Structure formats: C-alpha cells, structure tokens
Amino acid sequence: MSYANDMNAPLPAPPEVPADVTAVPAPPAPGAKRPRARLNTAELRMACMRLSRRVRFESEGDVRPGQFGVLANLAANGARTPGELASDDHVQAPSMTRTITMLADRGWVRRDDHPTDRRQILVSITDEGRTALKASRRQRDEWVNRRAATLSDDERRILAEATPILMRLANS
C-alpha cells in the first residue's frame, strides 16, 4: 500500500468513553488567556436591584430609604452642603431640601452656617441621627440575616466570596 492510499483510508473510530466519566477540559497552556466566563448581566442587575429594594422597603423602622442615604452619607463624610448631598444622592436640590427639612424636624440633622460662604449652610448628623441610623442598619442586617439563614452552607459561602466583588462593582 502506498502512502497516497493510506491518506484515503478511513480513520479508526475513537475509543468509547464510559458513561460515568466526565470530560475535564485541559488546563490552558502557560501564558494563554482563559476564556471569559459568561455573565448574565441583566439577571445580576435585576437581582441586585430587587434585593436592594427589598432591604430598603421591607425592613421595619423609622428611617425612610431616602433619609437613610443622607444620614449614612453624613455619618461617613461629615458635614456637607445641601448641594453636595443632592449630588451624592443623584437627586435635585429641592428634593434634598425636603429631605433635610424632615430630618431636621426629627432632630436627626443640624443646619449650621457655612464658615466661609454665607450663602451656604452645612448639614451634619446629630447624636439622635446616629442612633436612628444605627437602629436602621441593625434592622436591615436582621432582615438580610433572616433570609440568608434559609440558604445552604454552600450558598452562604458563595455569597461571602461574591460580596467583595459586588462591593468593588458598586464602588467603581
């Protein structure tokens, strides 16, 4: 048989693989890029939005969702102008003014003259505001903990591993 005839010969059938053997992909060659994992961004976005909404609205407490963000901002960043608070929360100035007025009426924030600009005021959180914020955070954490308690150990581990990644996305 000549070499030319060997090229036209049928190839032997591949060996049969037992049904209980799972194919494992070969590791990538050194220096080769791994294929990017597929991510359903629409489902991830919807899950994050729904969870956020449920935590905000289903947690019992005195602090409303819009108020919570302002109190948390002031607790983390110190005194801010109403314009800075509005910009941080991505709301219009009149909406922020209403929120600040409600918070001030409850004694949770204080309005002081701006030290260098007489046209401005500075809003800061009071001790009562810190107490309300702490209670609201505790209630929100309790709500999440009650839901997380229904998850398997593996699911809880996966969420624990995903948390820093989600924080990085949220803060980017």
C-alpha positions as CSV (number, residue, x, y, z in Angstrom):
1,M,0.0,0.0,0.0
2,S,1.4,3.3,-1.0
3,Y,1.4,6.5,1.1
4,A,-1.3,8.1,-1.1
5,N,-3.6,5.1,-0.4
6,D,-3.0,5.5,3.4
7,M,-4.3,9.1,3.3
8,N,-7.6,7.9,1.7
9,A,-8.1,5.1,4.3
10,P,-10.9,5.7,6.8
11,L,-9.8,6.8,10.2
12,P,-10.3,4.4,13.1
13,A,-13.3,5.1,15.3
14,P,-12.4,7.0,18.6
15,P,-12.4,4.8,21.6
16,E,-15.7,4.6,23.5
17,V,-15.8,6.6,26.8
18,P,-17.7,5.0,29.6
19,A,-20.8,7.0,30.5
20,D,-19.7,7.6,34.1
21,V,-16.5,9.5,33.0
22,T,-16.9,13.3,32.8
23,A,-14.7,15.1,30.4
24,V,-12.4,17.6,32.1
25,P,-11.1,20.4,29.9
26,A,-7.4,20.6,29.6
27,P,-5.8,23.4,31.6
28,P,-4.8,26.4,29.4
29,A,-1.2,26.4,28.1
30,P,1.2,28.5,30.2
31,G,0.7,32.2,29.3
32,A,-2.6,31.5,27.4
33,K,-5.6,33.5,28.3
34,R,-8.5,31.7,29.9
35,P,-11.9,32.3,28.1
36,R,-14.0,34.8,29.9
37,A,-16.8,33.4,32.0
38,R,-20.3,34.2,30.6
39,L,-22.2,36.5,32.9
40,N,-25.9,37.2,32.6
41,T,-25.6,40.9,33.4
42,A,-29.4,41.5,33.1
43,E,-30.1,38.9,35.8
44,L,-27.3,40.1,38.0
45,R,-28.5,43.7,37.7
46,M,-32.1,42.7,38.4
47,A,-31.2,40.5,41.4
48,C,-29.1,43.3,42.9
49,M,-31.9,45.9,42.4
50,R,-34.6,43.7,43.8
51,L,-32.5,42.8,46.9
52,S,-31.6,46.4,47.5
53,R,-35.3,47.5,47.1
54,R,-36.5,44.7,49.5
55,V,-33.9,45.6,52.1
56,R,-34.8,49.3,51.9
57,F,-38.6,48.9,52.0
58,E,-39.2,45.7,53.9
59,S,-37.0,46.5,56.9
60,E,-39.1,48.0,59.6
61,G,-38.1,51.2,61.1
62,D,-38.5,55.0,61.4
63,V,-35.8,55.9,58.8
64,R,-37.2,56.1,55.3
65,P,-35.0,55.0,52.4
66,G,-34.1,58.5,51.1
67,Q,-33.4,59.6,54.7
68,F,-31.2,56.6,55.3
69,G,-28.8,57.5,52.5
70,V,-28.4,61.1,53.7
71,L,-27.8,60.0,57.3
72,A,-25.3,57.4,56.2
73,N,-23.5,60.0,53.9
74,L,-23.2,62.5,56.8
75,A,-22.0,59.8,59.2
76,A,-19.3,58.7,56.8
77,N,-18.2,62.0,55.3
78,G,-19.0,64.7,57.9
79,A,-20.9,67.9,57.3
80,R,-22.0,68.6,53.7
81,T,-23.8,71.3,51.9
82,P,-27.3,70.5,50.6
83,G,-25.9,70.7,47.0
84,E,-23.2,68.1,47.8
85,L,-25.8,65.8,49.4
86,A,-28.1,66.2,46.4
87,S,-25.2,65.5,44.0
88,D,-24.1,62.5,46.1
89,D,-27.7,61.0,46.0
90,H,-28.3,62.0,42.4
91,V,-31.4,64.0,43.2
92,Q,-32.5,67.6,42.5
93,A,-31.8,70.3,45.1
94,P,-35.5,70.8,46.0
95,S,-35.9,67.1,46.8
96,M,-32.8,67.2,49.1
97,T,-34.1,70.3,50.8
98,R,-37.3,68.5,51.7
99,T,-35.4,65.5,53.0
100,I,-33.1,67.7,55.1
101,T,-36.1,69.6,56.5
102,M,-37.7,66.2,57.5
103,L,-34.5,65.0,59.1
104,A,-34.0,68.4,60.9
105,D,-37.7,68.3,62.2
106,R,-36.9,64.8,63.7
107,G,-33.7,66.1,65.3
108,W,-31.5,63.8,63.2
109,V,-29.5,66.5,61.4
110,R,-28.4,70.1,62.3
111,R,-28.1,73.0,59.9
112,D,-25.2,75.4,60.6
113,D,-23.9,78.5,58.7
114,H,-21.1,77.7,56.3
115,P,-17.8,79.0,57.8
116,T,-16.6,80.6,54.5
117,D,-19.7,81.1,52.4
118,R,-22.6,83.0,54.0
119,R,-24.9,81.9,51.1
120,Q,-24.5,78.2,52.1
121,I,-25.3,76.0,55.1
122,L,-23.7,72.9,56.3
123,V,-25.8,69.9,57.3
124,S,-24.4,67.5,59.9
125,I,-25.7,64.4,61.7
126,T,-26.7,64.7,65.4
127,D,-26.3,62.1,68.1
128,E,-30.0,61.3,67.7
129,G,-29.4,60.8,63.9
130,R,-26.5,58.4,64.6
131,T,-28.8,56.4,66.9
132,A,-31.6,56.3,64.3
133,L,-29.0,55.3,61.6
134,K,-27.6,52.5,63.8
135,A,-31.0,51.1,64.6
136,S,-32.0,51.2,60.9
137,R,-28.8,49.4,59.9
138,R,-29.4,46.8,62.6
139,Q,-32.9,46.2,61.3
140,R,-31.7,45.9,57.7
141,D,-29.0,43.5,58.7
142,E,-31.5,41.4,60.6
143,W,-33.8,41.3,57.6
144,V,-30.9,40.0,55.4
145,N,-29.8,37.5,58.1
146,R,-33.3,36.0,58.3
147,R,-33.3,35.4,54.5
148,A,-29.7,34.2,54.4
149,A,-30.4,31.7,57.2
150,T,-32.6,29.8,54.7
151,L,-29.6,29.2,52.4
152,S,-27.4,26.2,52.3
153,D,-23.8,26.4,53.6
154,D,-22.5,26.3,50.1
155,E,-24.8,29.2,49.0
156,R,-23.7,31.2,52.0
157,R,-20.1,30.6,51.2
158,I,-20.6,31.7,47.6
159,L,-22.3,34.9,48.8
160,A,-19.5,35.5,51.2
161,E,-17.0,35.1,48.3
162,A,-19.1,37.3,46.0
163,T,-19.5,40.2,48.5
164,P,-16.2,41.9,47.9
165,I,-16.6,41.6,44.2
166,L,-20.1,43.2,44.3
167,M,-18.7,46.0,46.6
168,R,-16.0,46.6,44.0
169,L,-18.6,46.9,41.2
170,A,-20.8,49.2,43.3
171,N,-17.9,51.5,44.2
172,S,-16.4,51.7,40.7
